[in-house]
Amino acid sequence: MAFEGLTERLQNAMKRLRGKGKVSDADLRDTMREIRLALLEADVNFDVVKDFVKTVRERAVGAKVLEGLNPAQQIVKIVDEELTKMMGETEVPLNKSPKIPTVIMMAGLQGAGKTTTVGKLANRLKTEDNARPLMIAADVYRPAAIDQLVTVGQQIDVPVFEMGTDTNPVEIVRQGLAQAQENHNDYVFIDTAGRLQIDEQLMNELADIKDLAHPDEILLVVDAMTGQNAVATAQGFNDKLDVTGVILTKLDGDTRGGAALSIRAVTGKPIKFVGEGEKMSDLDVFHPDRMASRILGMGDMLSLIEKTQKEYDEKQAQELTERIQENSFDFNDFLDQMQQIQKMGPMDQIMKMIPGMANNPAMANAQLDPKDMDHTKAVIYSMTEQERTNPDVLNPSRRRRIAAGSGRPVQEVNRMIKQFNQMKKMMNQVSKGNFSGMEGLMGQ
Ligand code: GDP
Protein backbone atom coordinates (compact mmCIF):
# COMPACT_ATOMS: atom_id res chain seq x y z
CA MET A 1 0.00 0.00 0.00
CA ALA A 2 1.12 3.51 -0.77
CA PHE A 3 2.61 5.52 2.08
CA GLU A 4 2.57 2.59 4.47
CA GLY A 5 6.05 3.11 5.87
CA LEU A 6 5.62 6.85 6.10
CA THR A 7 2.29 6.56 7.86
CA GLU A 8 3.68 4.18 10.40
CA ARG A 9 6.71 6.30 11.12
CA LEU A 10 4.75 9.51 11.43
CA GLN A 11 2.32 7.83 13.77
CA ASN A 12 5.16 6.50 15.87
CA ALA A 13 6.77 9.91 15.97
CA MET A 14 3.62 11.47 17.30
CA LYS A 15 2.73 8.63 19.63
CA ARG A 16 5.56 9.69 21.91
CA LEU A 17 3.53 12.71 22.86
CA ARG A 18 0.44 10.77 23.77
CA GLY A 19 -1.02 11.32 27.16
CA LYS A 20 1.34 14.18 27.94
CA GLY A 21 -0.28 17.15 29.61
CA LYS A 22 2.59 19.34 28.55
CA VAL A 23 5.13 18.87 25.79
CA SER A 24 8.66 19.82 26.75
CA ASP A 25 11.20 21.26 24.33
CA ALA A 26 13.00 17.94 24.36
CA ASP A 27 9.79 16.02 23.50
CA LEU A 28 9.10 18.35 20.64
CA ARG A 29 12.67 18.11 19.39
CA ASP A 30 12.56 14.31 19.43
CA THR A 31 9.23 14.24 17.68
CA MET A 32 10.34 16.67 15.00
CA ARG A 33 13.50 14.66 14.47
CA GLU A 34 11.44 11.53 13.91
CA ILE A 35 9.10 13.34 11.54
CA ARG A 36 12.07 14.66 9.61
CA LEU A 37 13.58 11.20 9.26
CA ALA A 38 10.22 9.72 8.30
CA LEU A 39 9.80 12.23 5.49
CA LEU A 40 13.37 11.84 4.24
CA GLU A 41 13.01 8.09 4.23
CA ALA A 42 9.83 8.46 2.22
CA ASP A 43 11.96 10.23 -0.37
CA VAL A 44 10.57 13.69 0.17
CA ASN A 45 12.79 16.45 -1.16
CA PHE A 46 15.38 17.57 1.37
CA ASP A 47 14.60 21.30 1.21
CA VAL A 48 10.89 20.62 1.41
CA VAL A 49 11.44 18.55 4.54
CA LYS A 50 13.61 21.25 6.09
CA ASP A 51 11.00 23.95 5.56
CA PHE A 52 8.22 21.69 6.75
CA VAL A 53 9.93 20.76 10.00
CA LYS A 54 10.83 24.38 10.68
CA THR A 55 7.26 25.57 10.18
CA VAL A 56 5.72 22.79 12.25
CA ARG A 57 8.15 23.44 15.08
CA GLU A 58 7.50 27.18 15.04
CA ARG A 59 3.77 26.68 15.03
CA ALA A 60 3.94 24.06 17.79
CA VAL A 61 6.01 26.35 19.99
CA GLY A 62 3.71 29.26 19.35
CA ALA A 63 0.48 27.29 19.74
CA LYS A 64 -1.75 28.01 22.65
CA VAL A 65 -3.32 25.03 24.33
CA LEU A 66 -6.69 24.73 22.70
CA GLU A 67 -9.71 24.04 24.78
CA GLY A 68 -10.20 20.31 25.15
CA LEU A 69 -7.27 19.34 22.97
CA ASN A 70 -4.21 17.68 24.36
CA PRO A 71 -0.76 18.63 23.01
CA ALA A 72 -0.43 15.46 20.94
CA GLN A 73 -3.64 16.27 19.13
CA GLN A 74 -2.52 19.83 18.55
CA ILE A 75 0.67 18.66 16.94
CA VAL A 76 -1.18 16.15 14.81
CA LYS A 77 -3.40 18.99 13.71
CA ILE A 78 -0.45 21.21 12.81
CA VAL A 79 1.31 18.40 10.93
CA ASP A 80 -1.90 17.63 9.08
CA GLU A 81 -2.38 21.27 8.07
CA GLU A 82 1.21 21.70 6.98
CA LEU A 83 1.18 18.50 4.94
CA THR A 84 -1.96 19.77 3.24
CA LYS A 85 -0.26 23.09 2.52
CA MET A 86 2.79 21.31 1.17
CA MET A 87 0.58 19.54 -1.35
CA GLY A 88 -1.20 22.69 -2.43
CA GLU A 89 -4.01 23.27 0.07
CA THR A 90 -7.01 22.75 -2.20
CA GLU A 91 -7.84 20.83 -5.33
CA VAL A 92 -7.25 22.61 -8.63
CA PRO A 93 -9.76 21.91 -11.41
CA LEU A 94 -8.92 21.40 -15.06
CA ASN A 95 -8.56 24.56 -17.08
CA LYS A 96 -11.36 25.11 -19.50
CA SER A 97 -11.28 27.27 -22.58
CA PRO A 98 -14.14 29.76 -23.02
CA LYS A 99 -14.48 28.51 -26.58
CA ILE A 100 -14.30 24.96 -27.82
CA PRO A 101 -12.21 22.96 -27.98
CA THR A 102 -10.32 23.00 -24.72
CA VAL A 103 -6.90 21.68 -25.69
CA ILE A 104 -5.10 19.45 -23.22
CA MET A 105 -1.56 18.45 -24.01
CA MET A 106 -0.18 15.49 -22.13
CA ALA A 107 3.53 14.96 -21.58
CA GLY A 108 5.66 12.56 -19.62
CA LEU A 109 8.37 9.97 -19.72
CA GLN A 110 7.76 6.63 -21.36
CA GLY A 111 5.97 4.24 -19.07
CA ALA A 112 4.73 6.94 -16.72
CA GLY A 113 1.17 6.15 -17.74
CA LYS A 114 0.55 8.96 -20.21
CA THR A 115 -1.54 7.09 -22.76
CA THR A 116 -3.56 5.33 -20.08
CA THR A 117 -4.17 8.65 -18.35
CA VAL A 118 -5.28 10.37 -21.57
CA GLY A 119 -7.92 7.65 -21.81
CA LYS A 120 -8.90 7.97 -18.17
CA LEU A 121 -9.34 11.75 -18.42
CA ALA A 122 -11.24 11.61 -21.70
CA ASN A 123 -13.44 8.91 -20.20
CA ARG A 124 -14.07 10.96 -17.10
CA LEU A 125 -15.08 14.05 -19.06
CA LYS A 126 -17.26 11.97 -21.32
CA THR A 127 -19.10 10.16 -18.56
CA GLU A 128 -19.32 12.98 -16.04
CA ASP A 129 -19.72 16.03 -18.25
CA ASN A 130 -21.13 14.48 -21.39
CA ALA A 131 -18.10 15.85 -23.16
CA ARG A 132 -17.17 14.85 -26.73
CA PRO A 133 -13.39 14.54 -26.65
CA LEU A 134 -10.99 13.74 -29.46
CA MET A 135 -7.63 12.14 -28.75
CA ILE A 136 -4.68 12.87 -31.02
CA ALA A 137 -1.94 10.24 -31.33
CA ALA A 138 1.25 12.27 -31.67
CA ASP A 139 3.80 9.72 -30.52
CA VAL A 140 5.26 8.73 -33.86
CA TYR A 141 8.32 6.96 -32.52
CA ARG A 142 6.58 3.91 -31.21
CA PRO A 143 3.92 2.38 -33.47
CA ALA A 144 2.71 0.50 -30.40
CA ALA A 145 1.90 3.80 -28.73
CA ILE A 146 -0.54 4.71 -31.49
CA ASP A 147 -2.13 1.25 -31.39
CA GLN A 148 -2.45 1.57 -27.64
CA LEU A 149 -4.29 4.88 -27.90
CA VAL A 150 -6.56 3.49 -30.61
CA THR A 151 -7.38 0.53 -28.36
CA VAL A 152 -8.10 2.82 -25.43
CA GLY A 153 -10.31 4.93 -27.70
CA GLN A 154 -12.33 1.88 -28.70
CA GLN A 155 -12.63 0.84 -25.09
CA ILE A 156 -14.10 4.14 -23.93
CA ASP A 157 -15.76 5.00 -27.22
CA VAL A 158 -13.78 8.16 -27.87
CA PRO A 159 -12.42 8.91 -31.38
CA VAL A 160 -8.69 8.92 -32.00
CA PHE A 161 -7.01 11.03 -34.68
CA GLU A 162 -3.90 9.33 -36.03
CA MET A 163 -1.73 9.54 -39.13
CA GLY A 164 0.59 6.63 -38.48
CA THR A 165 4.27 7.16 -37.79
CA ASP A 166 5.46 8.87 -40.97
CA THR A 167 4.14 12.35 -40.42
CA ASN A 168 5.78 15.02 -38.29
CA PRO A 169 4.03 15.22 -34.85
CA VAL A 170 3.44 18.97 -35.17
CA GLU A 171 1.66 18.41 -38.46
CA ILE A 172 -0.42 15.59 -36.94
CA VAL A 173 -1.50 17.93 -34.16
CA ARG A 174 -2.37 20.68 -36.66
CA GLN A 175 -4.58 18.36 -38.68
CA GLY A 176 -6.05 16.79 -35.56
CA LEU A 177 -7.06 20.19 -34.21
CA ALA A 178 -8.64 21.04 -37.56
CA GLN A 179 -10.67 17.87 -37.38
CA ALA A 180 -11.77 18.69 -33.84
CA GLN A 181 -12.96 22.13 -35.02
CA GLU A 182 -14.87 20.53 -37.83
CA ASN A 183 -16.51 17.93 -35.62
CA HIS A 184 -17.16 20.33 -32.76
CA ASN A 185 -15.26 18.26 -30.24
CA ASP A 186 -15.23 20.15 -26.97
CA TYR A 187 -11.97 18.64 -25.68
CA VAL A 188 -8.83 17.63 -27.50
CA PHE A 189 -6.18 15.51 -25.86
CA ILE A 190 -2.73 15.41 -27.40
CA ASP A 191 -0.85 12.24 -26.50
CA THR A 192 2.78 13.19 -27.08
CA ALA A 193 5.88 11.03 -27.32
CA GLY A 194 7.76 9.93 -24.26
CA ARG A 195 11.38 8.94 -23.78
CA LEU A 196 13.13 7.02 -21.09
CA GLN A 197 14.82 10.22 -20.03
CA ILE A 198 14.37 13.90 -20.70
CA ASP A 199 16.29 14.78 -23.88
CA GLU A 200 16.59 17.97 -25.81
CA GLN A 201 15.09 16.71 -29.02
CA LEU A 202 11.96 15.58 -27.23
CA MET A 203 11.67 18.86 -25.37
CA ASN A 204 12.02 20.84 -28.57
CA GLU A 205 9.33 18.78 -30.22
CA LEU A 206 6.99 19.30 -27.28
CA ALA A 207 7.73 23.02 -27.32
CA ASP A 208 6.84 23.12 -31.03
CA ILE A 209 3.55 21.34 -30.36
CA LYS A 210 2.84 23.78 -27.56
CA ASP A 211 3.53 26.76 -29.86
CA LEU A 212 1.16 25.43 -32.45
CA ALA A 213 -1.67 24.18 -30.26
CA HIS A 214 -1.69 26.85 -27.52
CA PRO A 215 -2.95 24.29 -25.03
CA ASP A 216 -5.25 25.44 -22.24
CA GLU A 217 -3.68 22.79 -20.11
CA ILE A 218 -0.31 21.02 -20.23
CA LEU A 219 -0.48 18.08 -17.92
CA LEU A 220 2.62 16.27 -16.96
CA VAL A 221 2.14 12.62 -16.15
CA VAL A 222 4.61 11.29 -13.60
CA ASP A 223 4.99 7.92 -11.97
CA ALA A 224 4.66 8.19 -8.18
CA MET A 225 6.72 5.03 -7.77
CA THR A 226 9.83 6.84 -8.96
CA GLY A 227 9.97 9.17 -5.95
CA GLN A 228 12.55 11.92 -6.28
CA ASN A 229 13.07 11.06 -9.95
CA ALA A 230 9.46 11.99 -10.53
CA VAL A 231 10.15 15.35 -8.94
CA ALA A 232 13.27 15.88 -11.05
CA THR A 233 11.32 14.91 -14.16
CA ALA A 234 8.57 17.33 -13.27
CA GLN A 235 11.09 20.08 -12.79
CA GLY A 236 12.78 19.32 -16.14
CA PHE A 237 9.53 19.33 -18.10
CA ASN A 238 8.27 22.38 -16.27
CA ASP A 239 11.41 24.39 -17.01
CA LYS A 240 10.94 23.86 -20.70
CA LEU A 241 7.17 23.74 -21.07
CA ASP A 242 5.79 25.66 -18.12
CA VAL A 243 3.23 22.95 -17.43
CA THR A 244 -0.12 23.80 -15.87
CA GLY A 245 -0.53 20.72 -13.76
CA VAL A 246 0.68 17.29 -12.81
CA ILE A 247 -1.00 13.91 -12.79
CA LEU A 248 0.57 11.43 -10.44
CA THR A 249 0.08 7.81 -11.48
CA LYS A 250 0.44 4.47 -9.74
CA LEU A 251 -0.56 5.69 -6.33
CA ASP A 252 -2.12 2.27 -5.91
CA GLY A 253 1.39 0.82 -5.76
CA ASP A 254 3.63 0.86 -2.74
CA THR A 255 5.05 4.30 -3.36
CA ARG A 256 6.75 5.82 -0.36
CA GLY A 257 5.11 9.18 -0.86
CA GLY A 258 8.02 11.42 -1.82
CA ALA A 259 6.61 12.48 -5.18
CA ALA A 260 3.13 13.28 -3.89
CA LEU A 261 4.61 15.31 -1.08
CA SER A 262 7.32 17.23 -2.93
CA ILE A 263 6.10 17.96 -6.45
CA ARG A 264 3.93 20.91 -5.61
CA ALA A 265 6.47 22.49 -3.31
CA VAL A 266 9.36 22.00 -5.73
CA THR A 267 7.69 22.94 -9.01
CA GLY A 268 4.91 25.20 -7.78
CA LYS A 269 2.56 23.29 -10.05
CA PRO A 270 -0.57 21.64 -8.71
CA ILE A 271 -1.22 17.92 -8.78
CA LYS A 272 -4.63 17.85 -10.41
CA PHE A 273 -5.39 14.14 -10.58
CA VAL A 274 -4.01 10.88 -9.31
CA GLY A 275 -4.06 7.50 -11.01
CA GLU A 276 -4.85 4.66 -8.68
CA GLY A 277 -5.04 1.64 -10.93
CA GLU A 278 -4.96 0.41 -14.50
CA LYS A 279 -8.69 0.63 -15.22
CA MET A 280 -10.16 3.58 -17.08
CA SER A 281 -12.14 4.56 -14.00
CA ASP A 282 -9.06 4.62 -11.73
CA LEU A 283 -8.52 8.37 -11.81
CA ASP A 284 -9.32 10.67 -8.92
CA VAL A 285 -9.21 14.37 -8.30
CA PHE A 286 -6.27 15.14 -6.03
CA HIS A 287 -7.42 16.58 -2.71
CA PRO A 288 -4.40 17.73 -0.68
CA ASP A 289 -6.32 17.66 2.60
CA ARG A 290 -7.57 14.12 2.13
CA MET A 291 -4.14 13.00 1.01
CA ALA A 292 -2.60 14.50 4.14
CA SER A 293 -5.07 12.64 6.32
CA ARG A 294 -4.40 9.48 4.42
CA ILE A 295 -0.65 9.88 4.83
CA LEU A 296 -1.13 10.42 8.54
CA GLY A 297 -3.17 7.21 8.57
CA MET A 298 -5.87 8.83 10.54
CA GLY A 299 -8.61 9.67 8.17
CA ASP A 300 -9.87 13.10 8.91
CA MET A 301 -9.08 13.42 12.58
CA LEU A 302 -9.08 17.16 12.39
CA SER A 303 -12.73 17.34 11.45
CA LEU A 304 -13.49 14.81 14.11
CA ILE A 305 -11.86 16.93 16.77
CA GLU A 306 -13.68 19.99 15.55
CA LYS A 307 -16.98 18.18 15.33
CA THR A 308 -16.61 16.56 18.70
CA GLN A 309 -15.87 19.87 20.28
CA LYS A 310 -18.84 21.47 18.68
CA GLU A 311 -21.25 18.69 19.51
CA TYR A 312 -20.14 17.53 22.87
CA ASP A 313 -20.29 19.39 26.10
CA GLU A 314 -17.32 19.08 28.38
CA LYS A 315 -19.21 17.97 31.46
CA GLN A 316 -21.02 15.23 29.65
CA ALA A 317 -17.75 14.08 28.12
CA GLN A 318 -16.07 14.01 31.50
CA GLU A 319 -18.85 11.91 33.00
CA LEU A 320 -18.72 9.49 30.15
CA THR A 321 -14.96 9.16 30.39
CA GLU A 322 -15.27 8.34 34.05
CA ARG A 323 -17.86 5.68 33.31
CA ILE A 324 -15.58 4.13 30.73
CA GLN A 325 -12.67 4.16 33.13
CA GLU A 326 -14.79 2.51 35.81
CA ASN A 327 -15.86 0.01 33.19
CA SER A 328 -19.50 0.84 33.84
CA PHE A 329 -20.26 1.95 30.30
CA ASP A 330 -23.66 0.44 29.49
CA PHE A 331 -26.21 0.29 26.70
CA ASN A 332 -27.71 3.63 27.73
CA ASP A 333 -24.33 5.26 27.25
CA PHE A 334 -23.93 3.40 24.01
CA LEU A 335 -27.27 4.71 22.78
CA ASP A 336 -26.37 8.18 23.88
CA GLN A 337 -23.03 7.97 22.05
CA MET A 338 -24.71 6.76 18.91
CA GLN A 339 -27.09 9.67 19.01
CA GLN A 340 -24.21 12.08 19.50
CA ILE A 341 -22.34 10.51 16.64
CA GLN A 342 -25.34 10.50 14.36
CA LYS A 343 -25.70 14.21 14.95
CA MET A 344 -22.18 14.62 13.59
CA GLY A 345 -22.73 12.89 10.28
CA PRO A 346 -22.51 9.58 8.48
CA MET A 347 -21.15 6.87 10.73
CA ASP A 348 -18.59 5.36 8.41
CA GLN A 349 -17.15 8.80 7.86
CA ILE A 350 -16.91 9.34 11.60
CA MET A 351 -15.28 5.97 12.18
CA LYS A 352 -12.69 6.65 9.53
CA MET A 353 -11.82 9.87 11.27
CA ILE A 354 -10.69 8.06 14.37
CA PRO A 355 -7.00 7.29 14.16
CA GLY A 356 -6.21 3.66 14.54
CA MET A 357 -9.87 2.71 14.52
CA ALA A 358 -10.08 1.87 10.86
CA ASN A 359 -7.47 -0.83 11.31
CA ASN A 360 -8.55 -1.89 14.75
CA PRO A 361 -9.50 -5.56 14.70
CA ALA A 362 -12.24 -4.92 17.23
CA MET A 363 -13.87 -2.53 14.80
CA ALA A 364 -13.38 -4.68 11.73
CA ASN A 365 -16.92 -6.03 11.85
CA ALA A 366 -18.42 -3.06 13.58
CA GLN A 367 -21.68 -1.85 12.16
CA LEU A 368 -20.86 1.37 10.40
CA ASP A 369 -23.80 1.76 8.10
CA PRO A 370 -26.37 4.35 9.26
CA LYS A 371 -29.04 1.73 8.58
CA ASP A 372 -27.20 -0.69 10.84
CA MET A 373 -27.09 1.98 13.49
CA ASP A 374 -30.85 2.28 13.35
CA HIS A 375 -31.11 -1.50 13.75
CA THR A 376 -28.73 -1.34 16.67
CA LYS A 377 -30.85 1.34 18.25
CA ALA A 378 -33.99 -0.73 17.72
CA VAL A 379 -32.30 -3.61 19.54
CA ILE A 380 -31.34 -1.40 22.48
CA TYR A 381 -34.84 0.09 22.65
CA SER A 382 -36.18 -3.44 23.03
CA MET A 383 -34.07 -4.02 26.13
CA THR A 384 -35.42 -3.48 29.62
CA GLU A 385 -33.74 -0.86 31.78
CA GLN A 386 -32.10 -3.65 33.75
CA GLU A 387 -30.66 -5.17 30.59
CA ARG A 388 -29.36 -1.84 29.42
CA THR A 389 -27.58 -1.00 32.63
CA ASN A 390 -26.42 -4.49 33.32
CA PRO A 391 -25.71 -6.20 30.00
CA ASP A 392 -24.40 -9.31 31.80
CA VAL A 393 -27.97 -10.49 32.36
CA LEU A 394 -28.51 -10.91 28.63
CA ASN A 395 -29.04 -14.66 28.51
CA PRO A 396 -30.32 -16.52 25.43
CA SER A 397 -33.99 -16.23 26.28
CA ARG A 398 -33.70 -12.49 26.86
CA ARG A 399 -31.84 -12.18 23.57
CA ARG A 400 -34.62 -14.04 21.75
CA ARG A 401 -37.20 -11.73 23.29
CA ILE A 402 -35.18 -8.67 22.27
CA ALA A 403 -34.82 -10.04 18.74
CA ALA A 404 -38.57 -10.51 18.46
CA GLY A 405 -39.22 -7.07 19.96
CA SER A 406 -36.85 -5.25 17.63
CA GLY A 407 -37.66 -7.27 14.54
CA ARG A 408 -34.02 -8.19 14.07
CA PRO A 409 -32.64 -11.75 13.80
CA VAL A 410 -31.29 -13.18 17.02
CA GLN A 411 -27.86 -13.66 15.39
CA GLU A 412 -27.74 -9.93 14.85
CA VAL A 413 -28.63 -9.27 18.46
CA ASN A 414 -25.85 -11.65 19.52
CA ARG A 415 -23.39 -10.01 17.20
CA MET A 416 -24.27 -6.57 18.42
CA ILE A 417 -23.86 -7.52 22.07
CA LYS A 418 -20.53 -9.08 21.28
CA GLN A 419 -19.39 -5.94 19.50
CA PHE A 420 -20.63 -3.82 22.35
CA ASN A 421 -18.54 -5.87 24.77
CA GLN A 422 -15.47 -5.63 22.54
CA MET A 423 -15.94 -1.91 22.20
CA LYS A 424 -16.41 -1.47 25.91
CA LYS A 425 -13.23 -3.36 26.60
CA MET A 426 -11.32 -1.40 24.02
CA MET A 427 -12.59 1.95 25.25
CA ASN A 428 -11.62 1.01 28.75
CA GLN A 429 -8.10 0.26 27.55
CA VAL A 430 -7.95 3.43 25.56
CA SER A 431 -9.09 5.47 28.53
CA LYS A 432 -6.19 4.07 30.48
CA GLY A 433 -3.79 5.83 28.18
CA ASN A 434 -3.70 3.65 25.14
CA PHE A 435 -3.98 6.57 22.72
CA SER A 436 -5.92 5.94 19.59
CA GLY A 437 -7.95 9.07 19.31
CA MET A 438 -10.92 7.74 21.25
CA GLU A 439 -10.13 10.61 23.57
CA GLY A 440 -11.09 12.88 20.73
CA LEU A 441 -14.41 11.13 20.41
CA MET A 442 -15.00 11.41 24.10
CA GLY A 443 -14.11 15.08 24.02
CA GLN A 444 -11.27 14.68 26.44
P1 GDP B 1 3.08 5.84 -21.32
O1 GDP B 1 4.29 5.19 -21.89
O2 GDP B 1 3.44 6.98 -20.45
O3 GDP B 1 2.03 6.18 -22.31
O4 GDP B 1 2.47 4.77 -20.29
P2 GDP B 1 1.23 3.80 -20.44
O5 GDP B 1 -0.04 4.56 -20.44
O6 GDP B 1 1.49 2.85 -21.54
O7 GDP B 1 1.35 3.06 -19.03
C1 GDP B 1 2.44 2.25 -18.67
C2 GDP B 1 1.95 1.16 -17.73
O8 GDP B 1 1.53 1.72 -16.51
C3 GDP B 1 0.76 0.40 -18.27
O9 GDP B 1 0.92 -0.96 -17.96
C4 GDP B 1 -0.41 0.99 -17.51
O10 GDP B 1 -1.47 0.07 -17.36
C5 GDP B 1 0.23 1.29 -16.17
N1 GDP B 1 -0.44 2.37 -15.45
C6 GDP B 1 -0.78 3.61 -15.86
N2 GDP B 1 -1.35 4.31 -14.86
C7 GDP B 1 -1.42 3.48 -13.79
C8 GDP B 1 -1.89 3.61 -12.45
O11 GDP B 1 -2.40 4.66 -11.99
N3 GDP B 1 -1.76 2.52 -11.64
C9 GDP B 1 -1.20 1.36 -12.09
N4 GDP B 1 -1.11 0.35 -11.23
N5 GDP B 1 -0.74 1.22 -13.31
C10 GDP B 1 -0.83 2.25 -14.17
Residues whose N, C-alpha, C, O or C-beta is under 5 A from the ligand:
A	BS01	GDP	L109 Q110 G111 A112 G113 K114 T115 T116 T117 G194 T249 K250 L251 D252 G275 E276 G277 E278 D282
